[in-house]
Amino acid sequence: MSRVTTRRRVVRLDGSAEGPTRRRSGEEHLSAEEPLEMRIGGRPFTVTMRTPGDDFDLVAGHLTAEGVLAEPDDVVRMKFCSADNGCTSTAYIDGEASLTFADGDPLNIVDVTLAPGVELPEERLRRSSYVTSACGVCGKTSIDAVHAAARWPVAHDDIKIPAATLFTLPDRMREAQKIFAKTGGLHAAALFTANGDLICLREDVGRHNAVDKVLGWALRAGRLPLREHVLAVSGRASFELVQKAVAGGIPVLAAVSAPSSLAASLAAESGLTLVGFLRGRTANVYCGAERIIG
């Protein structure tokens, strides 16, 4: 069975017609949610709740957003470990695959070996953290800290995206969401060119995880920084998603829902174009509107 989705018996209620509420039994697909422990050199770093699949991308993207990684050679090796520290270098080939060790232990621990000279903030190792699927940073990182950690400033990126192209991104993203089509329960992050070409899409129960998976894909493919690209997300635009876009050198973040006040402030101070309520042929541009043309 796939670890990306599961099946569960449900009772469907239908009160659309007059009279007693109708009940019928059936099965529904649910999005999987499991913990992933990230280790650095065998030492615990953080735990996040995620949808299994593209886990190496998730770990690489998380470390990129933290300012640890900048290029593929910063990582010597990533491997899955079992709870008793048995390890394997097996990587995900198919995000739908059921991946476990021979004894049935799920692959919920990834250990990363960093290249010599790649520094990891020691305070993060001293206080290993727990991250839910709903929220990652949740305000613990200040705007000043984001600016200090930014490798690729986005303020001078001269990308121009036609408004007509911008309006098409949510539908293109939704059409590529294979798991959402089954479950209706996943966030998506999609990377587009200024012409609207879809470059990469990742899904996860956590919006921040979906973005990390895109960043990790870009890092492992040697495509960072992501200048002249647009990151579209299926939910709201939080402070953390703006921070991750800036960390990847992405100049435009477009969300189908609202941004937070802190997200808008960080975007404005970073020179990032922030779009919200991108639905149909309407949108709000909270900063950087000069990049939207037509």
ZIMOKA-V34371 format. One record per pair of residues at least 4 apart in sequence whose C-alpha atoms are under 7 Angstrom apart, sorted by the first residue. I is the first residue (numbers start at 1). GAP is how many residues later the second one is. Records with the same first field share a line. If there is no record, write none. Layout:
I = GAP / GAP
This chain:
1 = 97
2 = 94 / 95 / 96
3 = 29 / 49 / 95
4 = 27 / 28 / 47 / 48 / 49 / 92
5 = 24 / 25 / 26 / 27
6 = 23 / 24 / 25 / 26
7 = 20 / 21 / 22 / 23
8 = 19 / 20 / 21
9 = 17 / 18 / 19
10 = 15 / 16 / 17 / 18
11 = 12 / 13 / 14 / 15
12 = 11 / 12 / 13
13 = 8 / 9 / 10 / 11
14 = 7 / 8 / 9
15 = 6 / 7
29 = 153 / 154
30 = 153
31 = 152 / 154 / 155
32 = 19
33 = 16 / 17 / 18 / 172
34 = 15 / 16 / 17 / 18
35 = 12 / 13 / 14 / 15 / 73
36 = 11 / 12 / 13 / 14 / 72 / 73
37 = 9 / 10 / 11 / 71 / 72 / 73
38 = 6 / 7 / 8 / 9 / 21 / 71 / 72 / 73
39 = 4 / 5 / 6 / 71 / 72 / 73
40 = 4 / 5 / 71 / 72 / 73
41 = 70 / 71 / 72
42 = 69
44 = 81 / 84
45 = 79 / 80 / 83 / 84
46 = 82 / 83 / 84
47 = 82 / 83 / 84
48 = 82 / 83 / 84 / 85
49 = 82 / 83 / 84
50 = 83 / 154 / 155 / 156 / 159
51 = 153 / 154
53 = 42 / 43
54 = 4 / 38 / 41 / 159
55 = 4
56 = 4
57 = 4 / 156 / 159 / 160
58 = 4 / 151 / 154 / 155 / 158
59 = 4 / 157
60 = 4 / 156
61 = 4 / 151 / 152 / 153 / 154 / 155
62 = 4 / 150
63 = 4 / 5 / 6
64 = 4 / 5 / 6
65 = 179 / 182
67 = 82
68 = 51 / 52
69 = 5
70 = 4 / 149
71 = 148 / 151
72 = 147 / 148 / 150
73 = 42
74 = 40 / 41 / 44
75 = 38 / 39 / 40
76 = 37 / 38 / 39
77 = 35 / 36
78 = 11 / 32 / 33 / 34 / 35
79 = 8 / 9 / 10 / 11 / 31 / 32 / 33
80 = 7 / 8 / 9 / 10 / 27 / 29 / 30 / 31
81 = 4 / 5 / 6 / 7 / 26 / 28 / 29 / 30
82 = 4 / 5 / 23 / 25 / 27
99 = 7 / 8
100 = 4 / 5 / 6 / 7
101 = 4 / 5 / 6
114 = 4
122 = 4
123 = 4
124 = 4
131 = 4 / 5
132 = 4
133 = 72 / 73
134 = 72
136 = 72
137 = 4 / 103
141 = 4
142 = 4
143 = 4 / 123
144 = 4
145 = 4
146 = 4 / 97
150 = 96 / 97
151 = 96
152 = 73 / 97
153 = 96
154 = 92 / 95 / 96 / 97 / 116 / 117 / 118
155 = 115 / 116 / 117
157 = 70 / 71 / 94
159 = 69 / 132
160 = 34 / 131 / 132 / 133
161 = 4 / 5 / 33 / 34 / 130 / 131 / 132
162 = 4 / 130 / 131 / 132
163 = 4 / 129 / 130 / 131
164 = 4
165 = 4 / 30 / 31
167 = 111 / 113 / 114
168 = 4
169 = 4 / 27
170 = 4
171 = 4
172 = 4
173 = 4 / 17
177 = 4
178 = 4
179 = 4
180 = 4 / 5 / 6
185 = 20
186 = 17 / 18 / 19
187 = 16 / 17 / 18 / 19 / 20 / 23 / 47 / 48
188 = 13 / 14 / 15 / 16 / 19 / 22 / 45 / 46
189 = 12 / 13 / 14 / 21 / 22 / 25 / 42 / 43 / 44 / 45
190 = 10 / 11 / 12 / 41 / 42 / 43
191 = 7 / 8 / 9 / 10 / 38 / 39 / 40 / 41
192 = 4 / 5 / 6 / 7 / 37 / 38 / 39
193 = 4 / 5 / 35 / 36 / 37
194 = 34 / 35 / 36
200 = 14
201 = 13
202 = 8 / 11 / 12
203 = 7
204 = 5 / 6
206 = 4
207 = 4
208 = 4 / 33
209 = 4
210 = 4
211 = 4
212 = 4
213 = 4
214 = 4
215 = 4 / 33
216 = 4
217 = 4
218 = 4 / 5 / 6
219 = 4 / 5
224 = 24
225 = 23 / 24
226 = 22 / 23 / 24
227 = 22 / 23 / 24
228 = 23
229 = 21 / 22 / 23
230 = 20 / 21 / 22 / 23
231 = 21 / 22 / 23
232 = 21 / 22 / 23
233 = 21 / 22 / 23
234 = 21 / 22
235 = 20 / 21 / 22
236 = 19 / 20 / 21 / 22 / 23
237 = 4 / 18 / 20 / 21 / 22 / 23 / 26
238 = 4 / 21 / 22 / 25
239 = 4 / 21 / 23 / 24
240 = 4
241 = 4
242 = 4 / 21 / 25
243 = 4
244 = 4
245 = 4 / 5
246 = 4
251 = 21 / 22
252 = 20 / 21 / 22
253 = 20 / 21 / 22
254 = 20 / 21 / 22 / 24
255 = 20 / 21 / 22 / 23
256 = 20 / 21 / 22 / 23
257 = 19 / 20 / 21
258 = 18 / 19
259 = 4 / 5 / 17
260 = 4
261 = 4
262 = 4
263 = 4
264 = 4 / 22
265 = 4
266 = 4
267 = 4 / 5 / 6 / 7
268 = 4 / 19
271 = 17
272 = 16
273 = 14 / 15 / 16
274 = 11 / 12 / 13 / 14
275 = 8 / 9 / 10 / 11
276 = 7 / 8 / 9
277 = 6 / 7
278 = 4 / 5
279 = 4
285 = 4
